[in-house]
Amino acid sequence: MEDLLCDEVWLSSPEIPEHFHEPGVCIVDGDVGSFNVMTKEEYEQALIMCLQKELSYVPKPQYVEYLHSNGLVLARFGAVVWLIKSRARLNLSVGTVFSAVNYLDRFMSMSHSHSWKCWMIELLSVACLSIASKFNETSTPPFHEIQMEGLEHSFRSNTIQWMELALMNALQWRLNCTTTYSYVELMISNSICNKSHKELTNQVTKTLLAAQLDLKLLEYPPSVIAASAVHDVISSSCDVVHLHNISNLLNQHQKDGFAECHMIMQAWLADPFFSTLINASDDDEYSCYCPSSPVTVLFKEPINVNDCQVDLSLFKMSAGSDLSDLESNGKKRKREEEEEEE
């Protein structure tokens, strides 16, 4: 059975607190009540562990430049918005959307393709959300439900499965990623504030969801972005000592990034789009990412993409992720199925 586990050393580390193996206690899930059983020392230990492994789950260097040079800025923005809207529509946990965005960015940063097409972004987005939900949820939505809204193309189940396998191979099956959301509970757990714990958690989470859409923040580690978001939310309502404790966990380079992230997030206050996202009520979360316009209420029939139209080699991944082999094997299976039907 151990051979089936992903090769991630931290999973079996003896330094991991016992409570991490208890049902309902999981950083990725971000369950507000699940951390009450942990001591202050365990919180700090878990936070340090996240800091140690977070750089293993970030996009490749020059990713932002790659997006700009290949005209993918709007495509990436649209994909992230679709993932966030799909989480609300499918009633998935917040951790799922953060994981899905992480998979999307890591995969795209590994691609050498200069000819991304709309269907490629959409197929990748569907695969990212599907894998993230399988990893984080107790029950996962079927492929047809995932594709019900917001896509211009519709994919067969086996096409999505090929993309899932290609995605996991490219990521080397490292799916239990550390994201900005991994830090939310850890950074606000021992704060003394005049706001409720749930209110703080929701506000920080909304800020971090908005951060997923700002390309400038892709240059910073998840911990720095999370610390900046927590600081912005609790600075006016929590004790100064707690803010100082969070700052002490960052090295000097991270502290410099923290100041830069803080300036970026402060600029959001003057931006109608970002300020609306951050200040929206829970009931308005979905509509915030779906601005009112004639286009949004007219549902277009998605274009069905046949397996023969899907050329996975177009993704042009770096060495070690041979998508062309996956694609050829898939087409071979497709031909065999057709021959059997005849």
C-alpha positions in Angstrom: 0.0 0.0 0.0 2.8 2.4 0.8 4.0 2.1 -2.8 0.8 3.9 -3.9 1.6 7.0 -1.9 3.0 10.1 -3.6 6.7 10.5 -2.9 6.5 13.6 -0.6 8.8 13.2 2.4 6.9 15.6 4.7 3.9 13.3 4.7 5.7 10.7 6.7 7.8 13.2 8.8 7.8 12.4 12.5 7.6 16.1 13.2 4.0 16.4 12.0 1.6 16.8 14.9 -0.6 13.9 15.6 -3.7 15.9 15.1 -3.0 16.3 11.4 -3.9 12.6 11.0 -7.2 13.0 12.7 -10.4 13.2 10.7 -11.4 16.9 9.9 -8.0 18.3 10.7 -6.4 19.4 7.5 -4.8 22.7 6.5 -6.1 22.4 2.9 -9.7 22.1 4.0 -9.4 25.2 6.2 -12.1 24.0 8.7 -12.4 26.8 11.2 -13.1 24.4 14.1 -10.5 21.8 13.3 -7.6 23.7 14.8 -9.0 24.2 18.2 -7.4 20.9 19.4 -3.9 22.2 18.6 -1.6 23.9 21.0 0.3 27.1 20.2 3.5 25.2 19.7 1.8 22.9 17.2 0.4 25.9 15.3 3.9 27.3 15.0 5.3 23.9 14.0 2.7 23.5 11.3 3.4 27.0 10.1 7.1 26.4 9.9 6.5 23.2 8.0 4.4 25.0 5.4 7.1 27.6 5.0 9.7 24.9 4.4 7.8 23.2 1.6 5.9 26.1 -0.1 8.6 26.7 -2.7 8.2 23.2 -4.0 4.7 24.2 -5.2 5.2 27.5 -7.0 5.3 28.2 -10.7 8.6 28.1 -12.6 10.7 31.3 -12.7 9.7 33.9 -15.4 6.1 32.6 -15.4 4.6 36.1 -15.5 6.9 37.1 -18.4 5.8 33.9 -20.2 2.1 34.9 -19.8 2.8 38.4 -21.1 4.9 37.4 -24.0 2.4 34.8 -25.2 -0.7 36.9 -24.8 -2.0 34.7 -22.0 -2.8 37.3 -19.3 -6.5 37.6 -20.1 -6.8 33.8 -20.7 -5.3 33.1 -17.3 -7.5 35.7 -15.7 -10.6 34.1 -17.3 -9.6 30.6 -16.2 -9.1 31.7 -12.6 -12.5 33.5 -12.5 -14.1 30.4 -14.0 -12.5 28.2 -11.2 -13.7 30.6 -8.5 -17.2 30.8 -9.9 -17.3 27.0 -10.3 -16.4 26.5 -6.7 -19.5 28.5 -5.7 -21.7 26.9 -8.3 -20.7 23.3 -7.3 -20.5 24.1 -3.6 -16.9 23.0 -3.3 -14.6 23.8 -0.4 -12.5 27.0 -0.7 -9.3 24.9 -0.5 -10.2 23.2 -3.7 -10.2 26.4 -5.8 -6.8 27.4 -4.4 -5.4 24.0 -5.3 -6.9 24.1 -8.8 -5.3 27.6 -9.4 -2.0 26.3 -8.2 -2.1 23.3 -10.6 -3.1 25.6 -13.4 -0.2 28.0 -12.8 2.4 25.3 -12.3 1.4 23.5 -15.4 1.3 26.6 -17.6 4.7 27.7 -16.3 6.2 24.4 -17.4 4.8 24.6 -20.9 7.0 25.7 -23.8 4.0 26.3 -26.1 3.6 29.6 -27.9 0.3 28.7 -29.5 -2.2 28.2 -26.7 -5.7 27.9 -27.9 -9.0 28.5 -26.1 -9.9 24.8 -25.9 -6.4 24.1 -24.3 -7.0 26.6 -21.5 -10.5 25.3 -20.9 -9.5 21.6 -21.0 -6.6 22.3 -18.5 -9.0 24.3 -16.2 -11.5 21.4 -16.1 -8.8 18.9 -15.4 -7.3 21.2 -12.6 -10.7 21.6 -10.9 -11.5 17.9 -11.3 -8.2 16.8 -9.7 -8.4 19.4 -6.9 -11.9 18.3 -6.0 -10.9 14.6 -6.0 -8.0 15.5 -3.7 -10.0 17.8 -1.3 -13.6 16.8 -1.4 -15.5 13.9 0.1 -17.6 13.7 -3.1 -16.7 15.1 -6.5 -18.9 16.5 -9.2 -19.1 14.5 -12.5 -17.4 15.9 -15.6 -20.7 17.1 -17.2 -21.6 19.2 -14.1 -18.1 20.8 -14.0 -18.6 21.8 -17.7 -22.2 23.1 -17.3 -21.4 26.8 -17.3 -18.8 29.3 -18.4 -17.0 27.3 -21.1 -17.0 27.6 -24.9 -16.0 24.0 -25.4 -17.3 20.6 -24.1 -15.0 17.6 -23.7 -15.6 13.9 -23.5 -14.9 12.1 -20.2 -11.9 10.2 -21.6 -10.4 13.4 -23.0 -10.5 15.0 -19.6 -9.0 11.9 -18.1 -6.1 12.0 -20.5 -5.6 15.7 -19.5 -5.8 14.8 -15.8 -3.1 12.2 -16.3 -0.9 14.6 -18.3 -1.4 17.2 -15.6 -0.4 14.9 -12.7 2.6 13.6 -14.7 3.8 17.1 -15.3 3.4 18.0 -11.6 5.1 14.8 -10.7 2.0 13.8 -8.7 2.8 16.5 -6.1 -0.8 17.6 -5.5 -0.9 18.3 -1.8 0.3 21.8 -2.4 0.9 24.7 0.0 -1.1 27.7 -1.1 -1.9 31.1 0.4 -5.0 29.5 1.8 -2.9 27.0 3.7 -1.8 29.8 6.0 -5.2 31.4 6.8 -6.0 29.4 9.9 -2.4 29.1 11.1 -1.8 32.9 11.0 -5.0 34.0 12.7 -5.4 31.1 15.1 -4.1 32.8 18.2 -5.1 36.4 17.5 -7.0 38.4 20.0 -9.5 40.6 18.0 -12.8 42.4 18.4 -14.0 40.4 15.4 -15.2 36.8 15.5 -12.9 34.1 14.3 -15.3 33.2 11.4 -15.5 36.8 10.3 -11.7 37.1 10.2 -11.3 33.9 8.3 -13.9 34.9 5.7 -12.4 38.3 5.2 -8.9 37.0 4.8 -10.1 34.3 2.4 -11.9 36.8 0.2 -8.7 38.9 0.1 -6.7 35.8 -1.0 -9.3 34.8 -3.6 -8.9 38.3 -5.1 -5.1 37.9 -4.9 -5.4 34.9 -7.3 -6.4 37.3 -10.0 -3.5 39.8 -9.6 -0.6 38.8 -11.7 1.8 41.0 -9.8 1.4 38.8 -6.7 2.6 35.7 -8.6 6.1 36.9 -8.0 5.8 36.3 -4.3 5.8 33.2 -2.1 2.4 32.1 -0.7 3.4 32.8 2.9 4.2 36.5 2.0 0.9 37.0 0.2 -1.0 35.4 3.1 0.8 37.4 5.7 0.1 40.6 3.9 -3.6 39.7 3.6 -3.9 38.7 7.3 -2.1 42.0 8.2 -4.5 44.1 6.2 -7.6 42.4 7.7 -6.6 42.2 11.3 -4.4 45.3 11.7 -7.3 47.5 12.8 -9.0 45.0 15.1 -6.3 42.7 16.7 -3.4 43.1 19.1 -0.1 44.4 17.8 1.8 41.5 19.4 0.1 39.0 17.1 1.1 41.0 14.0 4.7 41.1 15.4 4.7 37.3 15.9 3.7 36.7 12.2 6.4 39.1 11.0 9.0 37.2 13.1 8.4 34.0 11.1 9.5 35.7 7.9 13.2 36.2 6.9 14.5 39.5 5.7 13.9 38.8 2.0 10.3 37.7 2.8 9.8 40.8 4.9 10.8 43.0 1.9 8.2 41.1 -0.2 5.7 41.5 2.5 6.0 45.3 2.3 5.6 45.2 -1.5 2.5 42.9 -1.3 1.0 45.2 1.3 1.4 48.2 -1.2 -0.3 46.1 -4.0 -3.2 45.2 -1.8 -3.6 48.8 -0.5 -3.9 49.9 -4.1 -6.9 47.6 -4.5 -8.9 49.9 -2.3 -9.0 52.4 -5.2 -9.9 49.7 -7.7 -13.7 49.2 -8.0 -13.2 45.6 -9.2 -11.0 44.4 -6.3 -12.7 46.4 -3.6 -16.0 44.9 -4.6 -14.6 41.3 -4.4 -13.1 41.9 -0.9 -16.1 43.7 0.6 -18.8 41.4 -0.9 -21.1 39.5 1.4 -21.0 35.7 1.3 -24.3 35.7 -0.6 -22.9 38.0 -3.3 -19.7 36.0 -3.8 -20.8 34.4 -7.0 -22.2 37.5 -8.6 -19.1 39.5 -7.9 -17.1 37.2 -10.3 -19.9 37.3 -12.8 -20.6 41.0 -13.7 -24.0 41.9 -15.0 -24.2 42.2 -18.8 -26.2 40.9 -21.7 -23.5 38.4 -22.4 -23.7 36.7 -19.0 -27.3 35.9 -19.3 -27.2 34.4 -22.8 -25.9 30.9 -22.6 -24.1 29.7 -25.7 -24.1 26.1 -26.8 -20.6 24.8 -26.1 -18.6 23.4 -29.0 -18.1 19.7 -28.6 -14.5 18.8 -29.0 -13.9 15.3 -30.3 -10.9 13.2 -29.2 -9.4 13.4 -32.6 -9.3 17.2 -32.3 -7.3 17.2 -29.1 -3.6 17.3 -29.7 -1.9 17.1 -26.3 1.5 17.6 -27.9 0.5 21.3 -28.4 1.1 21.8 -24.7 4.8 21.2 -25.3 5.8 20.4 -21.8 9.4 20.3 -20.4 11.4 17.1 -20.3 9.9 14.4 -18.1 6.2 15.0 -19.2 5.7 13.3 -22.5 2.1 14.3 -23.4 2.5 13.0 -26.9 2.8 9.5 -25.7 -0.3 9.9 -23.5 -2.2 11.4 -26.5 -1.2 8.6 -28.9 -2.1 5.9 -26.4 -5.5 7.6 -25.9 -6.1 7.7 -29.7 -5.1 4.1 -30.0 -7.6 3.1 -27.3 -10.2 5.2 -29.2 -9.5 3.4 -32.4 -9.7 0.0 -30.7 -13.1 1.0 -29.2 -14.4 2.0 -32.6 -13.2 -1.3 -34.1 -14.9 -3.3 -31.4 -18.2 -1.4 -32.0 -18.0 -2.3 -35.7 
